[in-house]
Amino acid sequence: MKRTHTDDNAILHLALRWAPYGGVPSSEIWVAFGVSPDRFYSTLTQILGTLAARGLSPEQRQSLEHLVLRHFRSPAGGRHLAQRTMR
């Protein structure tokens, strides 16, 4: 998935909208971006380290980081992908 600034903002917006509910449903991710949840959350991790995330409040950033960790720690998530992404 080749990303643009608009894509990054859309990913942030979708993740923030679903953060209070424990994360974005896989069906929403597929409809919006045509990627797997693992790819979505891996991309979200990358975005959090870019200028696209500069407008996030500390609470929003923490909420999104928590979503990523929860996804990759869950049995259905990518398990160790978060560790590989952080390297």
C-alpha positions in Angstrom: 0.0 0.0 0.0 1.7 3.2 -1.1 0.6 5.9 1.3 -0.1 9.6 0.9 -0.5 12.3 3.5 -4.3 11.9 2.9 -4.1 8.2 3.5 -2.2 8.8 6.8 -4.8 11.2 7.9 -7.6 8.8 7.0 -5.9 6.0 8.9 -5.5 8.2 12.0 -9.1 9.4 11.8 -10.5 5.9 11.5 -8.3 4.6 14.4 -9.3 7.6 16.6 -13.0 7.1 15.8 -12.8 3.4 16.9 -10.3 3.8 19.8 -13.0 4.1 22.5 -14.4 0.7 21.3 -11.2 -1.3 21.5 -10.1 -0.9 17.9 -11.2 -0.8 14.3 -13.2 -3.8 13.1 -11.5 -5.8 10.4 -14.5 -5.3 8.1 -14.1 -1.5 8.4 -10.4 -1.7 7.7 -11.0 -3.8 4.6 -13.8 -1.5 3.3 -11.7 1.7 3.9 -8.3 0.5 2.8 -8.4 -3.0 1.4 -5.8 -4.3 3.8 -5.6 -6.8 6.7 -5.8 -5.6 10.3 -2.1 -6.5 10.7 -1.2 -4.2 7.8 -3.4 -1.5 9.1 -2.0 -1.5 12.6 1.6 -1.8 11.3 1.0 1.2 9.1 -0.6 3.1 12.0 2.6 2.4 14.0 4.6 4.0 11.2 2.3 7.0 10.9 2.7 7.7 14.7 6.3 8.4 14.0 5.6 10.9 11.2 4.6 14.5 10.8 1.0 13.4 10.1 0.7 12.6 13.8 2.0 15.9 15.1 -1.5 17.3 15.7 -2.5 14.5 18.0 -2.9 15.3 21.7 -0.8 13.2 24.1 -4.0 11.4 25.1 -4.9 10.6 21.5 -1.3 9.3 20.8 -1.4 7.2 23.9 -4.8 5.8 22.9 -3.6 4.8 19.4 -0.3 3.3 20.8 -2.4 1.2 23.1 -4.6 0.0 20.2 -1.5 -1.1 18.3 -0.1 -3.0 21.3 -3.4 -4.6 22.0 -3.8 -5.7 18.4 -0.4 -7.3 18.2 -0.6 -8.9 21.6 -4.0 -10.5 20.9 -4.1 -14.1 19.6 -5.8 -12.9 16.4 -3.2 -10.1 15.9 0.2 -10.3 14.4 1.8 -11.4 17.7 5.4 -10.4 17.2 5.0 -7.9 14.4 5.0 -5.0 16.8 8.5 -6.0 17.9 9.7 -6.3 14.3 8.2 -2.9 13.4 9.9 -1.2 16.4 13.4 -2.2 15.3 
